[in-house]
Each structure stands twice: as C-alpha cells, then as structure tokens.
Amino acid sequence: MKRFKNDEIATQFVSDFGMTLELFIDTGNESIDESVDYPLLKFYADEESEEKFVEFWSGKELVQIPVSKLREALELVDKEVHSEAWFEKNVFKDNENT
C-alpha cells in the first residue's frame, strides 16, 4: 500500500460531460503515474436532478455513490475512527483498571 501525503494530491476542474472535479495523485514518479489512468475520485452532477455523485474504482468496476453518503461517512470518521494506539491509551487502559 502506498499512502500519499497531502502535497501529492491535487484537484482540478474538468469540462467533461458538464463541469466535474477530479482528485488525483501527482507523484512525479513515472512508474506510478503510468499505472494510474483515471483520477482517484471524480465528482459529477446528475443531468436531471443536479444531485452530486463521486465516482471511483471498486475492484474492477467503476462505481458512483451520492456525495451525501460520502459526506456522512467523513463526518463519522472525525468522531469514530481512531488508531490502535488511541484505543490502547483511551479504551483498553481504562478497562484494565476496573
């Protein structure tokens, strides 16, 4: 797994079936960039409803999910997702003393 740093990720607006937004990696590493033939995420608006969708690869399939669901998940990340070290310090240590 490769974890990218904030300054290696860029956004760009693209006029592609309307106006879209792409989130992509900018590695400067030709061997990585050649293997990425599509942005990490691409944001679209539905033609009729203007509902926003985010598009990404899942396995071997290109999928779109509502941005509202992604937003809900990101809000939960801030509240509920913690590292193993955080749980060790904040959850398991407290249980050992009871």
N, CA, C and O of each residue as an XYZ file, in Angstrom:
392
protein
N       0.847     -1.176      0.000
C       0.000      0.000      0.000
C       0.888      1.232      0.000
O       1.902      1.278      0.696
N       0.509      2.208     -0.767
C       1.197      3.492     -0.818
C       0.273      4.532     -0.213
O      -0.851      4.711     -0.682
N       0.735      5.222      0.826
C      -0.035      6.305      1.429
C       0.537      7.619      0.925
O       1.716      7.912      1.125
N      -0.303      8.407      0.271
C       0.148      9.668     -0.292
C       0.021     10.794      0.722
O      -0.885     10.799      1.555
N       0.931     11.733      0.641
C       0.918     12.913      1.509
C       0.025     13.971      0.884
O      -0.278     13.931     -0.309
N      -0.386     14.915      1.713
C      -1.295     15.970      1.280
C      -0.790     16.700      0.035
O      -1.574     16.989     -0.869
N       0.511     17.002     -0.023
C       1.035     17.771     -1.151
C       1.203     16.938     -2.425
O       1.577     17.482     -3.464
N       0.936     15.644     -2.365
C       0.990     14.788     -3.555
C      -0.386     14.607     -4.188
O      -0.512     13.945     -5.218
N      -1.402     15.183     -3.587
C      -2.777     15.054     -4.072
C      -3.244     16.411     -4.570
O      -3.074     17.422     -3.889
N      -3.825     16.430     -5.740
C      -4.263     17.689     -6.331
C      -5.706     17.568     -6.806
O      -6.234     16.467     -6.970
N      -6.327     18.712     -7.022
C      -7.672     18.750     -7.597
C      -7.635     19.592     -8.861
O      -6.800     20.483     -9.013
N      -8.545     19.294     -9.751
C      -8.691     20.100    -10.961
C     -10.126     20.010    -11.448
O     -10.759     18.958    -11.360
N     -10.629     21.118    -11.961
C     -11.935     21.129    -12.603
C     -11.747     20.758    -14.064
O     -10.799     21.201    -14.712
N     -12.658     19.944    -14.576
C     -12.569     19.464    -15.949
C     -13.939     19.624    -16.601
O     -14.958     19.248    -16.022
N     -13.956     20.177    -17.792
C     -15.197     20.246    -18.556
C     -15.348     18.929    -19.291
O     -14.808     18.740    -20.380
N     -16.097     18.016    -18.671
C     -16.227     16.645    -19.166
C     -17.653     16.210    -18.877
O     -17.953     15.833    -17.744
N     -18.525     16.249    -19.845
C     -19.955     15.989    -19.609
C     -20.471     16.960    -18.552
O     -21.038     16.529    -17.547
N     -20.289     18.239    -18.756
C     -20.592     19.249    -17.746
C     -19.301     19.577    -17.013
O     -18.216     19.249    -17.491
N     -19.406     20.206    -15.883
C     -18.216     20.540    -15.108
C     -18.031     19.488    -14.028
O     -18.939     19.239    -13.235
N     -16.867     18.876    -13.995
C     -16.561     17.866    -12.989
C     -15.347     18.320    -12.190
O     -14.625     19.233    -12.590
N     -15.142     17.672    -11.067
C     -13.968     17.910    -10.234
C     -13.248     16.585    -10.075
O     -13.874     15.563     -9.795
N     -11.935     16.596    -10.252
C     -11.137     15.394    -10.100
C     -10.167     15.555     -8.936
O      -9.602     16.628     -8.724
N      -9.986     14.493     -8.203
C      -8.965     14.404     -7.172
C      -7.973     13.367     -7.675
O      -8.348     12.218     -7.907
N      -6.722     13.752     -7.845
C      -5.759     12.832     -8.425
C      -4.412     12.950     -7.733
O      -4.144     13.917     -7.020
N      -3.566     11.944     -7.959
C      -2.229     11.973     -7.380
C      -1.267     12.594     -8.382
O      -1.380     12.397     -9.592
N      -0.336     13.335     -7.853
C       0.717     13.954     -8.648
C       2.036     13.531     -8.020
O       2.604     14.259     -7.206
N       2.523     12.349     -8.403
C       3.666     11.758     -7.714
C       5.015     12.177     -8.273
O       6.010     12.187     -7.547
N       5.062     12.522     -9.547
C       6.351     12.761    -10.165
C       7.116     11.466    -10.401
O       8.266     11.488    -10.838
N       6.470     10.335    -10.111
C       7.097      9.033    -10.271
C       6.475      8.385    -11.498
O       5.323      7.953    -11.466
N       7.236      8.321    -12.571
C       6.696      7.838    -13.844
C       6.130      6.425    -13.740
O       5.124      6.119    -14.380
N       6.753      5.564    -12.952
C       6.259      4.186    -12.851
C       4.898      4.137    -12.175
O       4.088      3.267    -12.494
N       4.624      5.057    -11.240
C       3.305      5.105    -10.597
C       2.306      5.806    -11.511
O       1.205      5.304    -11.738
N       2.695      6.968    -12.033
C       1.764      7.753    -12.844
C       1.293      6.985    -14.075
O       0.143      7.136    -14.488
N       2.156      6.166    -14.665
C       1.740      5.404    -15.843
C       0.672      4.372    -15.494
O      -0.150      4.016    -16.338
N       0.685      3.892    -14.253
C      -0.295      2.875    -13.879
C      -1.634      3.488    -13.486
O      -2.628      2.769    -13.386
N      -1.682      4.795    -13.263
C      -2.941      5.462    -12.910
C      -3.481      6.099    -14.184
O      -2.955      7.106    -14.657
N      -4.533      5.506    -14.732
C      -5.094      6.046    -15.960
C      -6.430      6.742    -15.721
O      -7.145      7.085    -16.662
N      -6.751      6.942    -14.451
C      -8.000      7.611    -14.104
C      -7.797      8.299    -12.762
O      -7.051      7.783    -11.931
N      -8.425      9.436    -12.518
C      -8.279     10.107    -11.222
C      -8.711      9.190    -10.075
O      -9.467      8.240    -10.280
N      -8.232      9.479     -8.885
C      -8.641      8.706     -7.714
C     -10.141      8.831     -7.490
O     -10.832      7.838     -7.264
N     -10.632     10.056     -7.555
C     -12.062     10.341     -7.400
C     -12.466     11.366     -8.446
O     -11.685     12.244     -8.814
N     -13.690     11.240     -8.913
C     -14.224     12.209     -9.866
C     -15.650     12.539     -9.433
O     -16.435     11.637     -9.139
N     -15.982     13.811     -9.393
C     -17.285     14.272     -8.916
C     -18.119     14.766    -10.085
O     -17.655     15.549    -10.914
N     -19.362     14.292    -10.137
C     -20.304     14.623    -11.214
C     -21.602     15.160    -10.626
O     -21.916     14.921     -9.460
N     -22.350     15.887    -11.448
C     -23.723     16.271    -11.123
C     -24.650     15.526    -12.073
O     -24.383     15.438    -13.271
N     -25.742     14.991    -11.530
C     -26.733     14.286    -12.342
C     -27.379     15.263    -13.317
O     -27.665     16.408    -12.966
N     -27.602     14.806    -14.529
C     -28.169     15.647    -15.590
C     -29.542     16.221    -15.245
O     -29.831     17.370    -15.582
N     -30.378     15.447    -14.587
C     -31.746     15.902    -14.329
C     -31.922     16.521    -12.954
O     -32.579     17.553    -12.818
N     -31.344     15.904    -11.933
C     -31.600     16.353    -10.554
C     -30.515     17.259     -9.989
O     -30.733     17.921     -8.974
N     -29.339     17.301    -10.636
C     -28.173     18.025    -10.131
C     -27.623     17.408     -8.839
O     -26.760     18.001     -8.191
N     -28.122     16.211     -8.459
C     -27.545     15.528     -7.310
C     -26.087     15.221     -7.627
O     -25.753     14.840     -8.748
N     -25.224     15.391     -6.630
C     -23.793     15.183     -6.829
C     -23.409     13.740     -6.508
O     -23.882     13.161     -5.531
N     -22.541     13.168     -7.350
C     -22.036     11.807     -7.183
C     -20.522     11.817     -7.225
O     -19.909     12.647     -7.896
N     -19.928     10.883     -6.498
C     -18.489     10.682     -6.562
C     -18.248      9.336     -7.241
O     -18.901      8.341     -6.930
N     -17.298      9.328     -8.172
C     -17.001      8.143     -8.967
C     -15.601      7.652     -8.622
O     -14.668      8.444     -8.494
N     -15.465      6.330     -8.473
C     -14.170      5.732     -8.165
C     -14.195      4.256     -8.559
O     -15.250      3.686     -8.838
N     -13.005      3.654     -8.575
C     -12.898      2.235     -8.884
C     -13.100      1.427     -7.619
O     -12.526      1.738     -6.576
N     -13.911      0.396     -7.709
C     -14.104     -0.558     -6.620
C     -13.856     -1.936     -7.213
O     -14.673     -2.448     -7.978
N     -12.737     -2.525     -6.862
C     -12.359     -3.770     -7.517
C     -12.057     -3.479     -8.973
O     -11.183     -2.667     -9.277
N     -12.761     -4.127     -9.865
C     -12.557     -3.896    -11.303
C     -13.694     -3.098    -11.914
O     -13.819     -3.022    -13.137
N     -14.524     -2.501    -11.066
C     -15.713     -1.811    -11.564
C     -15.685     -0.334    -11.189
O     -15.312      0.022    -10.071
N     -16.074      0.508    -12.109
C     -16.223      1.932    -11.867
C     -17.613      2.157    -11.275
O     -18.614      1.769    -11.877
N     -17.679      2.782    -10.096
C     -18.961      2.979     -9.416
C     -19.149      4.451     -9.082
O     -18.185      5.212     -9.010
N     -20.399      4.840     -8.879
C     -20.744      6.187     -8.419
C     -21.649      6.058     -7.203
O     -22.582      5.255     -7.191
N     -21.359      6.867     -6.171
C     -22.215      6.929     -4.986
C     -22.555      8.391     -4.728
O     -21.796      9.279     -5.116
N     -23.693      8.652     -4.075
C     -24.054     10.035     -3.776
C     -23.014     10.694     -2.860
O     -22.544     10.085     -1.899
N     -22.667     11.931     -3.170
C     -21.733     12.689     -2.339
C     -22.273     12.813     -0.917
O     -21.499     12.859      0.039
N     -23.591     12.866     -0.775
C     -24.185     12.980      0.565
C     -23.786     11.796      1.446
O     -23.548     11.975      2.640
N     -23.708     10.584      0.876
C     -23.282      9.407      1.644
C     -21.806      9.485      2.005
O     -21.412      9.099      3.105
N     -20.991      9.982      1.083
C     -19.572     10.173      1.370
C     -19.398     11.201      2.481
O     -18.580     11.016      3.383
N     -20.166     12.281      2.415
C     -20.100     13.328      3.450
C     -20.473     12.760      4.817
O     -19.814     13.059      5.813
N     -21.531     11.939      4.870
C     -21.931     11.301      6.131
C     -20.793     10.453      6.696
O     -20.505     10.500      7.891
N     -20.151      9.677      5.821
C     -19.046      8.820      6.265
C     -17.880      9.657      6.772
O     -17.274      9.316      7.787
N     -17.558     10.746      6.082
C     -16.446     11.589      6.505
C     -16.718     12.252      7.854
O     -15.797     12.437      8.649
N     -17.968     12.607      8.117
C     -18.315     13.163      9.426
C     -18.116     12.122     10.526
O     -17.656     12.457     11.618
N     -18.453     10.875     10.251
C     -18.245      9.804     11.224
C     -16.762      9.521     11.444
O     -16.355      9.165     12.550
N     -15.962      9.677     10.407
C     -14.524      9.443     10.531
C     -13.948     10.315     11.646
O     -13.205      9.821     12.494
N     -14.282     11.598     11.653
C     -13.747     12.509     12.667
C     -14.135     12.091     14.078
O     -13.360     12.282     15.015
N     -15.305     11.531     14.235
C     -15.806     11.184     15.564
C     -15.434      9.777     16.001
O     -15.162      9.555     17.181
N     -15.416      8.830     15.088
C     -15.387      7.425     15.477
C     -14.158      6.615     15.052
O     -13.933      5.529     15.586
N     -13.370      7.109     14.119
C     -12.229      6.329     13.638
C     -10.973      6.748     14.388
O     -10.613      7.926     14.401
N     -10.309      5.781     15.011
C      -9.105      6.042     15.794
C      -8.076      4.959     15.518
O      -8.417      3.863     15.072
N      -6.841      5.267     15.782
C      -5.763      4.299     15.597
C      -5.778      3.259     16.706
O      -6.436      3.428     17.733
N      -5.046      2.193     16.477
C      -4.906      1.157     17.501
C      -4.273      1.743     18.760
O      -4.669      1.401     19.875
N      -3.283      2.631     18.581
C      -2.620      3.268     19.728
C      -3.615      4.100     20.538
O      -3.551      4.108     21.767
N      -4.531      4.796     19.870
C      -5.534      5.597     20.574
C      -6.422      4.692     21.425
O      -6.693      4.999     22.586
N      -6.877      3.568     20.845
C      -7.715      2.640     21.605
C      -6.958      2.068     22.796
O      -7.514      1.935     23.886
N      -5.701      1.733     22.589
C      -4.887      1.202     23.682
C      -4.816      2.210     24.835
O      -4.945      1.839     26.002
N      -4.611      3.468     24.500
C      -4.465      4.516     25.509
C      -5.794      4.908     26.147
O      -5.864      5.113     27.358
N      -6.838      5.014     25.343
C      -8.103      5.607     25.807
C      -9.199      4.607     26.165
O     -10.130      4.960     26.889
N      -9.113      3.387     25.684
C     -10.175      2.415     25.934
C      -9.658      1.256     26.774
O     -10.182      0.978     27.853
N      -8.634      0.585     26.277
C      -8.182     -0.632     26.929
C      -7.505     -0.357     28.267
O      -7.664     -1.154     29.192
N      -6.771      0.717     28.409
C      -6.106      1.049     29.669
C      -7.154      1.288     30.754
O      -6.982      0.846     31.890
N      -8.233      1.982     30.411
C      -9.302      2.251     31.374
C      -9.954      0.951     31.851
O     -10.302      0.818     33.025
N     -10.117     -0.007     30.931
C     -10.730     -1.286     31.296
C      -9.827     -2.132     32.174
O     -10.326     -2.943     32.954
N      -8.518     -1.971     32.076
C      -7.587     -2.741     32.895
C      -7.639     -2.313     34.353
O      -7.338     -3.112     35.240
N      -8.015     -1.067     34.616
C      -8.037     -0.528     35.983
C      -9.368     -0.760     36.680
O      -9.516     -0.401     37.848
N     -10.329     -1.344     36.001
C     -11.644     -1.560     36.638
C     -11.823     -2.973     37.072
O     -12.867     -3.322     37.623
